[in-house]
Amino acid sequence: MEFKPTRGKVVIRKDKLKDETEAGVIYQEKENRKFFTGEILSIGLPVLDNNGNPLPYDYEVGDRVMVSKDVAYHEFAGLSIVDPSAIYAVIEKGVDVR
C-alpha cells in the first residue's frame, strides 16, 4: 500500500534527534525552533502553472531536506505533510545540519 499526498504536497519522515554521543554520554538534543530535517518519502502530483504545465521539483523521493517550521505543516502517523515552498534545501549525504 502506498501513502501518496495530494497535488502539491510532500510527505517527510523527520530525522530522529540524537540522545547519545559517540562516546556513549546520554543527553537530550534540543529541537531547532525554525526548521527540521528529514527524508522525503512521497511526493504528490506537481503544482500547475497558469498554463496548466507542471512545475518541476528540485528534489526527489529519498532526498534528505531542511524544512521550515514557519510554513504550515501537518503531522500524521509520525510523518510530516508539507507544501513544497516549506522545503528550503536538499542536504547532501554525510552533512549534519543543526
LOZAMI-626951 format. One record per residue (C-alpha): residue number from 0; residue in one letter; x, y, z. Coordinates in Angstrom, 2 decimals. Layout:
REM residues N
@n = NUM	res = a	east = X	north = Y	up = Z
...
REM end
This chain:
REM residues 98
@n = 0	res = m	east = 0.00	north = 0.00	up = 0.00
@n = 1	res = e	east = 1.30	north = 3.45	up = -0.92
@n = 2	res = f	east = 0.80	north = 6.66	up = 1.08
@n = 3	res = k	east = 0.66	north = 9.40	up = -1.53
@n = 4	res = p	east = -0.17	north = 13.03	up = -0.72
@n = 5	res = t	east = -2.46	north = 15.22	up = -2.81
@n = 6	res = r	east = -1.25	north = 17.62	up = -5.51
@n = 7	res = g	east = 1.44	north = 19.98	up = -4.30
@n = 8	res = k	east = 2.19	north = 18.19	up = -1.01
@n = 9	res = v	east = 5.27	north = 16.28	up = 0.15
@n = 10	res = v	east = 5.49	north = 13.60	up = 2.86
@n = 11	res = i	east = 8.63	north = 13.72	up = 5.03
@n = 12	res = r	east = 9.85	north = 11.47	up = 7.83
@n = 13	res = k	east = 11.61	north = 13.69	up = 10.39
@n = 14	res = d	east = 15.14	north = 12.78	up = 11.41
@n = 15	res = k	east = 15.33	north = 11.45	up = 14.95
@n = 16	res = l	east = 17.07	north = 13.64	up = 17.47
@n = 17	res = k	east = 20.26	north = 12.21	up = 18.89
@n = 18	res = d	east = 20.15	north = 11.20	up = 22.53
@n = 19	res = e	east = 23.68	north = 9.83	up = 22.91
@n = 20	res = t	east = 27.16	north = 10.92	up = 21.85
@n = 21	res = e	east = 29.58	north = 8.63	up = 20.05
@n = 22	res = a	east = 31.35	north = 8.19	up = 23.41
@n = 23	res = g	east = 28.10	north = 6.91	up = 24.98
@n = 24	res = v	east = 27.19	north = 10.00	up = 27.00
@n = 25	res = i	east = 23.39	north = 10.28	up = 27.20
@n = 26	res = y	east = 21.81	north = 13.71	up = 26.64
@n = 27	res = q	east = 18.66	north = 15.24	up = 25.16
@n = 28	res = e	east = 19.25	north = 17.14	up = 21.92
@n = 29	res = k	east = 17.04	north = 20.21	up = 21.58
@n = 30	res = e	east = 14.87	north = 20.57	up = 18.50
@n = 31	res = n	east = 15.54	north = 23.60	up = 16.31
@n = 32	res = r	east = 12.69	north = 26.14	up = 16.51
@n = 33	res = k	east = 12.97	north = 27.34	up = 12.89
@n = 34	res = f	east = 13.41	north = 24.14	up = 10.86
@n = 35	res = f	east = 13.59	north = 20.36	up = 10.90
@n = 36	res = t	east = 15.35	north = 17.85	up = 8.68
@n = 37	res = g	east = 14.03	north = 14.63	up = 7.25
@n = 38	res = e	east = 13.77	north = 12.24	up = 4.32
@n = 39	res = i	east = 11.23	north = 12.64	up = 1.52
@n = 40	res = l	east = 9.05	north = 9.53	up = 1.43
@n = 41	res = s	east = 6.46	north = 10.53	up = -1.16
@n = 42	res = i	east = 5.64	north = 13.45	up = -3.46
@n = 43	res = g	east = 2.16	north = 14.34	up = -4.74
@n = 44	res = l	east = 1.46	north = 15.45	up = -8.29
@n = 45	res = p	east = 3.21	north = 18.72	up = -9.16
@n = 46	res = v	east = 1.58	north = 22.12	up = -8.84
@n = 47	res = l	east = 0.42	north = 23.54	up = -12.19
@n = 48	res = d	east = 1.31	north = 26.99	up = -13.55
@n = 49	res = n	east = -1.28	north = 29.32	up = -15.12
@n = 50	res = n	east = -1.00	north = 27.48	up = -18.45
@n = 51	res = g	east = -1.58	north = 24.06	up = -16.89
@n = 52	res = n	east = 2.06	north = 22.98	up = -17.15
@n = 53	res = p	east = 3.54	north = 21.11	up = -14.15
@n = 54	res = l	east = 6.19	north = 22.97	up = -12.16
@n = 55	res = p	east = 9.29	north = 20.80	up = -11.61
@n = 56	res = y	east = 10.52	north = 19.84	up = -8.14
@n = 57	res = d	east = 14.15	north = 20.40	up = -7.06
@n = 58	res = y	east = 14.17	north = 17.17	up = -5.05
@n = 59	res = e	east = 13.04	north = 13.57	up = -5.31
@n = 60	res = v	east = 11.94	north = 10.69	up = -3.11
@n = 61	res = g	east = 14.81	north = 9.61	up = -0.86
@n = 62	res = d	east = 16.42	north = 13.06	up = -0.61
@n = 63	res = r	east = 17.15	north = 14.47	up = 2.84
@n = 64	res = v	east = 15.85	north = 18.03	up = 3.16
@n = 65	res = m	east = 15.65	north = 21.01	up = 5.51
@n = 66	res = v	east = 12.06	north = 22.15	up = 6.12
@n = 67	res = s	east = 10.81	north = 25.46	up = 7.56
@n = 68	res = k	east = 8.53	north = 25.32	up = 10.58
@n = 69	res = d	east = 7.22	north = 28.80	up = 9.72
@n = 70	res = v	east = 5.20	north = 27.45	up = 6.79
@n = 71	res = a	east = 2.20	north = 25.32	up = 7.74
@n = 72	res = y	east = 2.79	north = 21.61	up = 8.00
@n = 73	res = h	east = 0.76	north = 18.74	up = 9.41
@n = 74	res = e	east = 1.78	north = 15.70	up = 11.45
@n = 75	res = f	east = 0.16	north = 12.34	up = 10.75
@n = 76	res = a	east = 1.29	north = 8.92	up = 11.99
@n = 77	res = g	east = 4.83	north = 10.19	up = 12.63
@n = 78	res = l	east = 5.08	north = 11.81	up = 9.19
@n = 79	res = s	east = 5.03	north = 15.48	up = 8.21
@n = 80	res = i	east = 2.99	north = 16.65	up = 5.22
@n = 81	res = v	east = 4.30	north = 19.97	up = 3.86
@n = 82	res = d	east = 3.94	north = 22.35	up = 0.95
@n = 83	res = p	east = 6.89	north = 22.42	up = -1.48
@n = 84	res = s	east = 7.53	north = 26.07	up = -0.52
@n = 85	res = a	east = 8.46	north = 24.90	up = 3.00
@n = 86	res = i	east = 11.45	north = 22.91	up = 1.71
@n = 87	res = y	east = 14.49	north = 25.19	up = 1.90
@n = 88	res = a	east = 17.34	north = 22.90	up = 0.92
@n = 89	res = v	east = 18.38	north = 19.42	up = -0.16
@n = 90	res = i	east = 21.07	north = 18.10	up = 2.19
@n = 91	res = e	east = 23.92	north = 16.04	up = 0.75
@n = 92	res = k	east = 24.71	north = 12.71	up = 2.38
@n = 93	res = g	east = 27.08	north = 12.99	up = 5.32
@n = 94	res = v	east = 26.21	north = 16.64	up = 6.06
@n = 95	res = d	east = 24.96	north = 17.34	up = 9.59
@n = 96	res = v	east = 22.65	north = 20.35	up = 9.88
@n = 97	res = r	east = 21.73	north = 21.64	up = 13.35
REM end
